[in-house]
């Protein structure tokens, strides 16, 4: 992963941590499960939320074509 892409993904995760349910986060619940995905260009961040307290567990970061495998 290029360094500038990694920085961009990190900044999007930081924004997600401020308000995980904000509509401008590009977050979306995945079908058939409790995980969400964050779209950052051609990259996807799959994450889970624990609602009793704000915990964002990053499950996987990968290119769009292989993240759902």
matplotlib code that plots the C-alpha trace (Angstrom):
import matplotlib.pyplot as plt

x = [0.0, 1.4, 2.3, -0.1, -3.0, -2.2, -2.2, -5.6, -7.1, -5.7, -7.4, -10.7, -10.5, -9.8, -12.9, -14.9, -13.8, -15.3, -18.8, -19.1, -22.7, -22.1, -23.6, -20.5, -18.2, -19.0, -19.7, -22.2, -23.4, -22.5, -25.2, -25.6, -23.5, -22.8, -19.7, -19.5, -17.3, -15.6, -14.8, -11.6, -11.0, -10.3, -9.7, -12.1, -11.8, -14.1, -14.9, -17.2, -18.8, -19.4, -22.3, -22.0, -18.9, -17.2, -14.9, -14.1, -12.4, -10.8, -11.3, -9.5, -8.0, -7.7, -8.2, -11.8, -11.6, -10.2, -11.6, -14.8, -13.0]
y = [0.0, 3.4, 5.7, 8.4, 5.9, 4.6, 8.2, 8.8, 5.6, 6.5, 10.0, 8.4, 6.0, 8.9, 10.7, 7.5, 7.4, 10.8, 9.8, 6.3, 6.9, 10.2, 9.9, 11.5, 8.7, 6.5, 3.7, 1.1, -2.1, -5.2, -7.6, -10.7, -9.6, -7.1, -5.6, -2.3, -1.2, 2.2, 3.1, 5.0, 5.3, 1.8, 0.5, -0.9, -1.0, -3.6, -2.8, -3.8, -1.5, -2.4, -0.1, -0.4, 1.8, 3.3, 0.6, 0.3, -3.0, -2.9, -6.4, -6.0, -3.4, -4.4, -3.4, -3.4, -6.6, -8.8, -7.3, -9.5, -12.8]
z = [0.0, -0.9, 2.1, 1.0, 0.8, 4.2, 5.6, 3.9, 5.4, 8.8, 8.6, 7.6, 10.5, 12.8, 11.5, 12.0, 15.6, 16.2, 15.0, 13.6, 12.5, 10.6, 7.1, 5.5, 6.6, 3.6, 6.1, 5.3, 7.1, 5.2, 4.2, 6.3, 9.2, 11.9, 10.2, 8.4, 5.5, 5.0, 1.5, 0.9, -2.9, -4.2, -0.7, 1.9, 5.7, 7.3, 10.9, 13.7, 16.4, 20.0, 21.0, 24.8, 24.5, 21.5, 20.2, 16.6, 15.7, 12.3, 10.9, 7.5, 5.2, 1.5, -2.0, -3.2, -5.2, -2.4, 0.8, 0.9, 0.3]

ax = plt.figure().add_subplot(projection="3d")
ax.plot(x, y, z, "-o")
ax.set_aspect("equal")
plt.show()
